[in-house]
Amino acid sequence: MIKNNYYEGFVSAITLNEINNIPENHKEKFIKLIDNDDDTINNIEYIGNLLIKKKIIPENMMDDALHISNYIFSSMNYLISWNCKHITNAKVLREIKILLLNEGINKNIEIYTPMEVIYV
């Protein structure tokens, strides 16, 4: 659906780091360039750290916190993840929304598994 321009995709820097661990012959299929300014990067790190500090995301799962934070500061409408323990989880979503309200961030976040959005 992204390939057919039905959806616009976004790949975070965290995902790009993860992609670096896959075999060379598959990397080109996944790599996308992203461009974040310093303020955005600082905001991403701040919210990522808050997600850990408030125990919304476990301390040893900083990459998950940064995935969420990257999404929050992106122009994307949805975060799609198979990680049902720390990301695609109703309790986590509720706590993130409360955190954002407390921080004065007005973004309607929506987090789904791929299966929830695969059909139009």
N, C-alpha and C positions, 0 to 999 in steps of 0.2 A: 504494500500500500504506500510505503514511503517512496519506493522506486517509481510508482505511477503518480506521484505528486498528490496523493489523497491526503497524506499526512506529511508534516515536516519533521525530520528526525534531528536529534541533538545528541552528541556524544561528549560526555564530560572528560576533563583531564584525568580523573580517576579511572574511567573506563579505558582511556588511551593507555595508561600505565598497565592495566590488566591485559590489554591486547598485546603489549610488548612481550608477554609470556607465551603467546601462542606461536605455532610454527610459521616461519617466514612466508611460506606459500599461501597462507590464509590472511595475513595482516592487511594486505591491500584492500581486501573486501570490506574491512571494518573501519579503517582509519578515516577520520574526518578532522579537519582543522577547526579549532575554536579560537576565539579572540575575546579575552576578558581584560578590562582595564583594571588598574590597581585598586580602585574603590570597590569594584565588584569582587575581586579576589579577597580583599579584607573582610567584606561582608560575608562571603561564603565561609571563610575561616571562623569568623565570629559566631555565626549561627551553628556551624558544625560543632564548635567547642561547646556552645550552649546545650545542644542536643545531648552531648555527653555529660556535661555538668549537671543537667536536670534529670539525668538517668533515663531519658527517653530512648536513647541508644546506648548499649553497653560500652564501657570504656575501651574495651579491646576491639571495637568495631568502628574506628574513626573513618575508614573508607565509606562505610554505610552512611554515617552522619554527613560526610562530604558529598556523597551522591545526592542525598536529600537537599542539602544546602545549595548545591549547584543548580538543581531543578528550581528551587525557590527563587533564585535570582536570574533564571533564564526567562525567555519569552515563551517557553513551551507550556501547553495547556495541561499535559498529563506527564506523570512519571510512571514508566512501565518497568516492572521488576518481577523476577521470579523469587526474590527474597521475601518470603512470607513471614519470616521470624522477626526481622528488624526493619523492614520497609513497607511491604504490602500487607499491612496489618491494621485492623480497625482501631485498636487501642493506641497504636503508635500514631496513626493519622489524627485521631482526636487530640492527643497530647501535643502534636506538632501545631495543630490549628490554635490551641490555647497559647502555646509559646509565641507564635507569630502575632496573635492579638496583643499579648503583653508587651511585645517589642515594637508595636505600632506598624507592623508589616501587613499591608492589605493585599493579600493574594489568596484567591480561592484555589487551594491545592487539591488535586485529585490524583490518587495513587492506585494503580490497577496492575493486575497480572496481565501478561500478553493474551491469555485466553479470554479475558473480559473485554478486550478491544479488537480482537481479530476479526469479528464479524460486523458488517455494516448493516 
